[in-house]
Amino acid sequence: MGVEVAQATLIGGRPVNQDRAAHVAGEGALLLVLADGMGGTPRGEVAAQLAVDRFVAAFRAAAMSLEADPAEFFRQAMTAAHEDIHAYAREHFLWSPPGTTCVACLIQDGRACWAHAGDSRCYLLREGEVVARTRDHSLYQALLDRDGQSAREGAFFAERGVLTNCLGGLEAPFVEVAAPAVLQTGDVVLLCSDGLWGQLPERDIAAVLWRYPLEEAVAAVARAAEAEGGAASDNVTLIAARWRG
């Protein structure tokens, strides 16, 4: 399988990096997964690690081979991760379970299929343009859907970080699964936390990932996002895969 992968993570201006990411290559299949622990809950970084660990374990248990039903794989892994987080909270006597976003992608058979819960995103980039991306599970996105541009221009912008769906919440997560996308040579699949897309315009991210070698580009956009955020920068994490065919 002709695919190149690179990832980067920066702590930004935060005392703890609550982002986690991993990729695992198997027999004809590649798993990408990223989670962003929620700062408003205790030990968000633990929740993020549990989510990533659960996906990696599920992929390995499937012998790291082609998944016949990617959607079911995503739903089972995210549900299990959600349960792992609640079990951790009980074992450590936490007043509330930690929370995390999660986004994952399987690349196999010349196709990419992804799923998410929260506002960590998956993008499909082609020739420097955004072809597709996930829809954020956030209050801000819900307000945009309802009110359009007026929400963007109004006080609601402050609500961007309030999630309506996550792993570790009181309710089981809604796992949104995208239809498989056929990959073309040069396409880039990008998973990222809001520390990237929230601090750097997506058109700039797409352009850099198209123009430069992948490892160099991934490091560059991570640094640019961190610099844009300044002393208050969020954690910045991304993982990208370029399809070579």
Secondary structure, 3 states (H helix, E strand, C coil): CCEEEEEEEECCCCCCCCEEEEEEECECEEEEEEEEECCCCCCHHHHHHHHHHHHHHHHHHCCCECCCCHHHHHHHHHHHHHHHHHHHHHHCCCCCCCCECEEEEEEECCEEEEEEECCCEEEEEECCEEEEECCCCEHHHHHHHHHCHHHHHCHHHHHCCCECCCECCCCCCCCEECCCEECCCCCEEEEECHHHHCCCCHHHHHHHHHHCCHHHHHHHHHHHHHHHHHHHCCCEEEEEEEECC
